[in-house]
Amino acid sequence: MHFARPEYLNLLWGLPALGLFFFCAFRARRKRLERVVSPILASRLTEEFSRSKAVWKAILLTGFYVFGILAIARPQWGARLETVHRRGVDIIVALDTSFSMNAEDIAPDRLEKAKGEIRRLLQRSEGDRIGLVTFSGSGMVQCPLTLDHGAIELFLDAATAGMISEPGTSLAAAIETATSAFIEKERKYKVLVLFTDGEDLEGQVDKAIRKAREAGVIIYAVGIGTAQGKPIPIRDSKGDVIEYRKDPDGQVVISSLDERSLAEIAAETGGRYFRATTSENEIEALYNDISGMEKKELESRLFQNFEDRFQYPLSLAILFLVAALWINERRKPGGTWLSRLRTGRQSAIDNP
């Protein structure tokens, strides 16, 4: 036998305090009466009080306390085996970490907004395996496909703009890296979600899309930013903006969201394009689309579950409480033989 909530058993340490409470209550009752009347009169007034019944009532209330605690601690015994299956799809999340993701045309900036969207997706996709790819001029698998979404969170927190040494933005590298991270023998259950502003400085994306489509990968894209765009800030160690990125001609670069390219990439593989918004409703729509796909069994585990038996101590606790409430601390009419003897002797003295 074991307990599902053993922490409640610590309440049993209150038993000595409960016993002390009943002891002090009995003594206090007698002392309060003796302060008002003489000891002889106090004895007569308490003749109808049964001390043994009061003791039994205290014992029963103590039993109610003990078995009540055992009930809420949930004793369990009698194990049964259950097989739990987890079904879902494989999702690779590709996060753009190029310097253009530092643009602040969406609060607080594009990269932090993308991270927030990915966290929302993680919350919705509890039964799916998820992997993380970061990319700029090239792509890198940060975390392979896993059911441990906490691991994805750790890598996501560490992601920064410019973390990949090769500068630029290559959507082709992101798609190729993500495609290779899936299990090759399967031609379905594969989803790639791009979180990017859509700017592609390297090209060659058509070839990468063709390979993804042949491998059975469906691409969804979430556009981060605005069509108007913003300059790309450069910050010092304190986080203050010291200047903005410029092109080779010395002109400040304005980075904007390329929705058309992202929509075309998604459509080529049967996916959809969504634009990031403050409400993040697009993540709900995206995952609703994914959840309608055919799912595979990702994990099967055999669990040993114990049967709850709290009803037994709970029944005893109720029985003890009812018995305690049923006990009347007054003696039966006529009292005990000792009280009747005392009453007769006193009557003989008063009426010689």
Secondary structure, DSSP 8 states (H G I E B T S, - for coil): -EESSGGGGGGGGGHHHHHHHHHHHHHHHHHHHHHHS-HHHHHHHTTTB-HHHHHHHHHHHHHHHHHHHHHHT-EEEEEEEEEEEEEE-EEEEEEE-SGGGG--SSSS-HHHHHHHHHHHHHHH-TTSEEEEEEESSSEEEEEEEES-HHHHHHHHHH--TT-SSS-S--HHHHHHHHHHHS-TT--SSEEEEEEE----SS--HHHHHHHHHHTTEEEEEEE-S-SS-EE-EEE-TTS-EEEE-B-TTS-B-EE---HHHHHHHHHHTT--EEE--SS-HHHHHHHHHHHTS--EEEEEEEEEEEEE-THHHHHHHHHHHHHHHH--SB--TT--HHHHHHHHHHHHHH--
